[in-house]
């Protein structure tokens, strides 16, 4: 699971808009408090959500979190399946 988390985080950082670097360095993950198998990748910065959906200066940088996930779905699925198979052995 850590590999899938690292893939998401690294690609979100690559896709994120870059001015001062604060947004990129603030992206991290946590497990959902209720369902421990859900991983949440996010940034605590107040403008991070706005940059996900709106960026007039660099529109190609919008959806940086979504693209980090959607561009790597097969890799993430394979990683999760492999780690589950190892745990079930």
Backbone as ProteinMPNN parsed JSONL, in Angstrom:
{"seq_chain_A": "XXXXXXXXXXXXXXXXXXXXXXXXXXXXXXXXXXXXXXXXXXXXXXXXXXXXXXXXXXXXXXXXXXXXXXXXXXXXXXXXXXXXXXXXX", "coords_chain_A": {"N_chain_A": [[0.819, -1.197, 0.0], [2.002, 1.193, 0.653], [3.545, 1.794, -1.557], [1.639, 2.472, -3.512], [0.603, 4.759, -2.297], [2.85, 6.407, -2.339], [3.178, 6.686, -5.109], [0.863, 8.146, -5.758], [1.243, 10.506, -4.211], [3.744, 11.501, -5.139], [3.166, 11.974, -7.859], [1.072, 13.807, -7.641], [2.466, 15.938, -6.558], [4.193, 16.522, -8.671], [2.327, 17.322, -10.604], [1.173, 19.546, -9.434], [0.518, 23.116, -9.23], [3.213, 25.467, -9.326], [4.667, 27.935, -7.544], [5.777, 29.14, -5.151], [6.441, 26.761, -4.052], [5.216, 25.86, -1.823], [2.711, 24.539, -1.976], [3.329, 22.103, -3.221], [5.103, 20.942, -1.34], [3.364, 20.586, 0.759], [1.613, 18.517, 0.267], [0.298, 15.507, 1.343], [-0.554, 12.316, 2.877], [-3.158, 10.413, 4.508], [-4.739, 7.878, 6.481], [-8.189, 7.099, 6.239], [-10.273, 7.843, 8.986], [-12.443, 6.279, 9.751], [-12.748, 4.132, 7.927], [-10.139, 2.255, 7.608], [-8.826, 1.325, 5.351], [-8.978, 3.147, 3.35], [-7.217, 5.612, 1.669], [-6.351, 8.953, 1.964], [-5.302, 11.567, 0.009], [-4.049, 14.751, 0.256], [-3.853, 18.357, 0.779], [-3.167, 20.642, 3.376], [-3.216, 23.365, 2.959], [-4.952, 26.485, 2.585], [-5.61, 27.34, -0.022], [-5.341, 25.139, -1.629], [-7.461, 23.442, -2.418], [-8.86, 25.16, -4.072], [-6.987, 25.537, -6.129], [-7.026, 23.019, -7.222], [-9.387, 22.967, -8.688], [-9.527, 25.386, -10.026], [-7.568, 27.549, -11.9], [-6.433, 30.179, -13.286], [-4.111, 31.324, -14.307], [-2.382, 29.2, -14.945], [-3.873, 26.996, -16.475], [-3.438, 24.336, -17.264], [-2.474, 23.08, -15.056], [-4.545, 22.523, -13.408], [-6.616, 20.227, -11.563], [-4.669, 18.631, -10.316], [-4.505, 16.711, -8.256], [-6.475, 14.86, -9.016], [-5.508, 14.028, -11.531], [-3.143, 12.801, -10.73], [-4.107, 10.485, -9.632], [-5.818, 9.369, -11.684], [-4.164, 8.974, -13.924], [-2.611, 6.874, -13.193], [-4.049, 4.596, -12.537], [-4.026, 1.739, -13.309], [-1.473, 0.935, -12.328], [-1.692, 1.532, -9.597], [-3.848, -0.127, -8.862], [-2.699, -2.666, -9.36], [-0.627, -2.652, -7.489], [-2.051, -2.574, -5.087], [-3.491, -5.002, -5.271], [-1.347, -6.825, -5.279], [-0.211, -6.378, -2.734], [-2.366, -7.138, -1.121], [-2.585, -9.848, -1.815], [-0.179, -10.805, -0.78], [-0.615, -10.429, 1.938], [-2.645, -12.246, 2.419], [-1.451, -14.682, 2.214]], "CA_chain_A": [[0.0, 0.0, 0.0], [2.867, 2.379, 0.694], [3.985, 2.097, -2.92], [0.53, 3.191, -4.15], [0.553, 6.088, -1.685], [3.975, 7.188, -2.862], [2.878, 7.011, -6.507], [-0.112, 9.24, -5.744], [1.83, 11.73, -3.659], [4.776, 12.014, -6.041], [2.557, 12.514, -9.07], [0.341, 15.021, -7.268], [3.469, 17.005, -6.412], [4.649, 16.877, -10.023], [1.23, 17.991, -11.308], [0.702, 20.734, -8.71], [1.058, 24.408, -9.644], [4.434, 25.795, -8.594], [5.078, 29.331, -7.462], [6.751, 29.175, -4.067], [6.741, 25.396, -3.65], [4.472, 25.51, -0.612], [1.668, 23.564, -2.273], [3.965, 20.798, -3.473], [5.643, 20.366, -0.105], [2.311, 20.351, 1.742], [0.791, 17.368, -0.111], [0.587, 14.313, 2.119], [-1.631, 11.335, 2.908], [-3.573, 9.868, 5.797], [-5.795, 6.881, 6.388], [-9.508, 7.531, 6.679], [-10.418, 7.475, 10.388], [-13.488, 5.276, 9.912], [-12.393, 2.972, 7.116], [-8.68, 2.328, 7.575], [-8.274, 0.915, 4.058], [-9.083, 4.273, 2.424], [-6.118, 6.572, 1.793], [-6.712, 10.302, 1.52], [-4.151, 12.404, -0.362], [-4.561, 16.118, 0.296], [-2.981, 19.419, 1.261], [-3.865, 21.47, 4.359], [-3.191, 24.793, 2.607], [-6.297, 26.979, 2.281], [-5.863, 27.523, -1.451], [-5.077, 23.905, -2.374], [-8.696, 22.976, -3.051], [-9.174, 26.073, -5.169], [-6.057, 25.254, -7.223], [-7.44, 21.767, -7.852], [-10.5, 23.194, -9.609], [-9.478, 26.681, -10.692], [-6.244, 28.139, -12.017], [-6.507, 30.983, -14.512], [-2.784, 31.608, -14.825], [-1.847, 27.956, -15.505], [-5.008, 26.051, -16.481], [-2.984, 22.957, -17.447], [-2.121, 22.569, -13.73], [-5.749, 22.176, -12.651], [-6.877, 18.806, -11.311], [-3.389, 17.973, -10.047], [-4.735, 15.508, -7.451], [-7.232, 13.901, -9.817], [-4.621, 13.462, -12.555], [-2.195, 11.905, -10.061], [-4.804, 9.209, -9.492], [-6.385, 8.816, -12.913], [-3.111, 8.581, -14.853], [-1.875, 5.719, -12.665], [-5.009, 3.628, -12.01], [-3.566, 0.339, -13.399], [-0.332, 0.72, -11.442], [-2.19, 1.551, -8.221], [-4.624, -1.355, -8.662], [-1.777, -3.797, -9.29], [0.08, -2.56, -6.214], [-2.987, -2.961, -4.032], [-3.739, -6.439, -5.395], [-0.143, -7.537, -4.858], [-0.065, -6.306, -1.278], [-3.419, -7.956, -0.514], [-2.229, -11.254, -2.007], [0.89, -11.122, 0.174], [-1.19, -10.483, 3.283], [-3.512, -13.412, 2.514], [-0.657, -15.914, 2.157]], "C_chain_A": [[0.865, 1.264, 0.0], [3.338, 2.776, -0.701], [2.908, 2.887, -3.646], [0.415, 4.602, -3.583], [1.658, 6.97, -2.237], [3.77, 7.578, -4.314], [1.921, 8.194, -6.565], [0.52, 10.552, -5.295], [2.857, 12.326, -4.619], [4.176, 12.623, -7.3], [1.704, 13.745, -8.784], [1.303, 16.192, -7.118], [3.995, 17.46, -7.766], [3.6, 17.696, -10.754], [0.823, 19.317, -10.681], [1.289, 22.014, -9.293], [2.251, 24.773, -8.755], [4.702, 27.285, -8.669], [6.16, 29.436, -6.39], [7.178, 27.78, -3.634], [5.977, 24.947, -2.424], [3.422, 24.438, -0.868], [2.278, 22.179, -2.48], [4.481, 20.156, -2.197], [4.568, 20.043, 0.92], [1.448, 19.13, 1.424], [1.244, 16.149, 0.683], [-0.625, 13.409, 2.156], [-1.978, 10.986, 4.35], [-4.62, 8.789, 5.539], [-7.096, 7.499, 6.858], [-9.729, 7.022, 8.103], [-11.441, 6.364, 10.603], [-13.131, 3.993, 9.169], [-10.898, 3.019, 6.852], [-8.075, 1.935, 6.227], [-8.383, 2.013, 3.01], [-7.948, 5.256, 2.709], [-6.571, 7.898, 1.213], [-5.422, 11.06, 1.229], [-4.663, 13.832, -0.465], [-3.474, 17.09, 0.739], [-3.762, 20.274, 2.25], [-3.895, 22.96, 4.022], [-4.578, 25.266, 2.192], [-6.601, 27.08, 0.787], [-5.689, 26.237, -2.263], [-6.328, 23.376, -3.075], [-9.066, 23.862, -4.233], [-8.267, 25.812, -6.373], [-6.392, 23.934, -7.912], [-8.471, 22.031, -8.943], [-10.392, 24.47, -10.435], [-8.046, 27.198, -10.712], [-6.206, 28.891, -13.344], [-5.14, 31.222, -15.141], [-2.172, 30.383, -15.525], [-2.954, 26.891, -15.526], [-4.594, 24.596, -16.68], [-2.604, 22.304, -16.108], [-3.347, 22.243, -12.876], [-5.854, 20.661, -12.521], [-5.589, 18.024, -11.037], [-3.561, 16.718, -9.196], [-5.466, 14.438, -8.262], [-6.337, 13.248, -10.877], [-3.593, 12.515, -11.944], [-2.81, 10.521, -9.885], [-5.152, 8.608, -10.853], [-5.319, 8.35, -13.913], [-2.388, 7.305, -14.424], [-2.802, 4.658, -12.08], [-4.498, 2.187, -12.139], [-2.414, 0.021, -12.441], [-0.777, 0.651, -9.982], [-2.988, 0.283, -7.929], [-3.711, -2.564, -8.51], [-1.03, -3.81, -7.959], [-0.803, -3.015, -5.072], [-3.259, -4.461, -4.076], [-2.532, -7.261, -4.939], [0.015, -7.53, -3.345], [-1.143, -7.103, -0.566], [-3.108, -9.44, -0.654], [-1.134, -11.686, -1.032], [0.347, -11.252, 1.593], [-2.049, -11.735, 3.485], [-2.75, -14.736, 2.468], [-0.514, -16.539, 3.518]], "O_chain_A": [[0.492, 2.279, -0.588], [3.509, 3.96, -0.99], [3.214, 3.868, -4.324], [0.153, 5.545, -4.33], [1.434, 8.136, -2.563], [4.145, 8.679, -4.718], [2.137, 9.135, -7.329], [0.342, 11.586, -5.938], [2.837, 13.529, -4.88], [4.627, 13.673, -7.758], [1.629, 14.643, -9.622], [0.984, 17.315, -7.509], [4.216, 18.652, -7.98], [3.933, 18.656, -11.448], [0.185, 20.136, -11.343], [2.415, 22.015, -9.792], [2.286, 24.425, -7.574], [4.937, 27.827, -9.749], [7.307, 29.775, -6.68], [8.172, 27.63, -2.924], [6.071, 23.787, -2.022], [3.261, 23.524, -0.059], [1.767, 21.192, -1.951], [4.313, 18.954, -1.995], [4.828, 19.296, 1.863], [0.62, 18.745, 2.25], [2.426, 15.805, 0.694], [-1.635, 13.712, 1.52], [-1.204, 11.229, 5.276], [-5.295, 8.792, 4.51], [-7.106, 8.325, 7.77], [-9.4, 5.872, 8.397], [-11.312, 5.586, 11.548], [-13.207, 2.9, 9.73], [-10.442, 3.745, 5.969], [-6.895, 2.2, 5.996], [-7.923, 1.828, 1.883], [-7.748, 5.676, 3.849], [-7.109, 7.955, 0.107], [-4.555, 11.18, 2.094], [-5.615, 14.095, -1.199], [-2.343, 16.702, 1.031], [-4.918, 20.604, 1.986], [-4.536, 23.737, 4.729], [-5.305, 24.534, 1.52], [-7.753, 26.918, 0.384], [-5.876, 26.257, -3.479], [-6.248, 22.912, -4.212], [-9.528, 23.377, -5.265], [-8.727, 25.86, -7.513], [-6.064, 23.759, -9.086], [-8.439, 21.398, -9.999], [-11.091, 24.62, -11.436], [-7.39, 27.278, -9.673], [-5.973, 28.298, -14.397], [-5.02, 31.312, -16.363], [-1.526, 30.513, -16.565], [-2.964, 25.989, -14.688], [-5.342, 23.698, -16.294], [-2.432, 21.086, -16.049], [-3.214, 21.748, -11.757], [-5.245, 19.916, -13.288], [-5.444, 16.884, -11.48], [-2.831, 15.747, -9.393], [-5.12, 13.258, -8.202], [-6.413, 12.037, -11.089], [-3.212, 11.528, -12.574], [-2.116, 9.508, -9.977], [-4.812, 7.458, -11.131], [-5.564, 7.414, -14.674], [-1.638, 6.722, -15.207], [-2.383, 3.894, -11.21], [-4.532, 1.46, -11.146], [-2.391, -1.042, -11.82], [-0.296, -0.188, -9.221], [-2.826, -0.318, -6.867], [-3.925, -3.397, -7.629], [-0.827, -4.872, -7.372], [-0.361, -3.752, -4.19], [-3.259, -5.122, -3.037], [-2.695, -8.287, -4.279], [0.336, -8.555, -2.744], [-0.881, -7.689, 0.484], [-3.339, -10.212, 0.277], [-1.161, -12.804, -0.518], [0.808, -12.097, 2.361], [-2.165, -12.229, 4.607], [-3.343, -15.797, 2.664], [0.125, -17.583, 3.654]]}, "name": "protein", "num_of_chains": 1, "seq": "XXXXXXXXXXXXXXXXXXXXXXXXXXXXXXXXXXXXXXXXXXXXXXXXXXXXXXXXXXXXXXXXXXXXXXXXXXXXXXXXXXXXXXXXX"}
